[in-house]
Amino acid sequence: MARRISVVNQKGGVGKTTTAVNVAAALARRGKRVLLLDCDPQRNASQFLGLGRAADQEGTWGTFEFVLGRGGFEPQRNVVVDGLDVVPATRRMVDLELELMRQVLTGPGRKLARNLAAVEAQYEFVLADCGPTIGLATVNAMAACPEILIPVETLPGSLPGVVDLQQLMEGLRADVEPSIRLLGVVGTFFEENGRLPRGVLTDLRSSFGAQMFETFIHKAQHIAAAAGEGRPIVLLDPQSRGAREYESLTSEVVNRGG
């Protein structure tokens, strides 16, 4: 079975998409077969990887159809690096919450899990990039990809949201998917010379102990610039600090498997 990982935080702007895309690309660079699911109605991962225009074309198959089991399995193949397939988010993603609400009596929280089970044998890793709200689309992603990776911006006020997310995970573990677990928490947008980021990182390590990844991601313009180029930093500038950090994080993700 594939390792199935959701990248989740109900707060926007914390580096979810950047983390999901770079870890997915780093895994593919290592020869792994990887599927990236864009489960965010804002479609950031699809746009990051240069799929925004293609995903906007009428009839494009994407996450909306995959969750609801419509059509065959038609991901975008070998996106930016061999071995990385992507299920893009199309404009129809804005309708997904309503569609799932209509099906509340048929187990809407498990629909993606059931459809993913039919294709996961093709992959070694599946990553889901989730939106900044905890709706049925994110619940589906967490049930289908129950190893939860939480990026947290190293700014004051970040910790309570992670605690709330842990409580949500406990509820979903009891009611939807018992295998949901915290894979780890990674600090993002860290500023070396900032007193507050160092304090937040210390607080996170105190709160999460061994569940905190040793790697943390510095705030860096070259990481943001890579998104504008449509390529993950691990491919665009493999020798940069940001690329080395995401490679380090990927190694930790691999080593926490099983």
C-alpha positions, 0 to 999 in steps of 0.5 A: 500500500502507498504511504498516504499523507495529508498536508493540513492546517486550517490557517492559510499562508503557512506553507501547506502547498509549498510543503506538499509540492516540494516533498512530492517532487523530492520523493519523485526525484528519489525514484518514488512513484508519487500522486499529488492530490490538489484538494484545495478549492483555491487550486494553489498546487495546480497553479504552482505546477503550471496546471492552472490553464489546463485545469480550466479547460472544459471537461478536464478531469480533476479532484472533483471527479475523483472524489465523486467517482466520476469518470476514469482515473486520468491524472496529469502524468509526470508533472515537472519530474518523472514519477510525479502524477497530479490530480489537479483542482479544476473550477468545479472544486467550488461545488464539491462541498455542496455535492458532498453535503447532498450525499451526507447519508451515504458516508461523504467522509469516505468517498475519496478513500474508496476511490483512492483504494482502487488506484493507490497500488500504482504509487508509493506515496500519495500526498493531499494538499488541503485547503485552509478550511476544515470542510468535507473536502478536507475531511475526505482528504484526511480519511483517505490520506491519514498520516497528517503533516502540519506546517506551522508558521513560526509566529505567535498565535500559531500554536492554538490552531494546531491544538484545535486541529489535533482535537479534530483529528481525534474526532475523525479518528473515532468517527471516520477513520481510525488510522488517522495519526499525526505524522509530524509538525514542521515549522515554516517561515522561520527567520534566523534573526527574529526573537519571536520565531525562535520562541515559537519554535521552542514552544512547538518543540516543547508541545510536540516533542518527538512529533516535531520534525527536526527540520524547519523551513526558513523564510526565503525569497527564492522559495517563493520565486520558485513557485512563480517559475512553476517548479518546486525549489528542490528542482529549480535550485537543488543547492539552495538552502530551501531545497536542502531543507525540503530534502531533509524534511522529505528524509524525515517523512520517509523515515517515519513510515511504518 
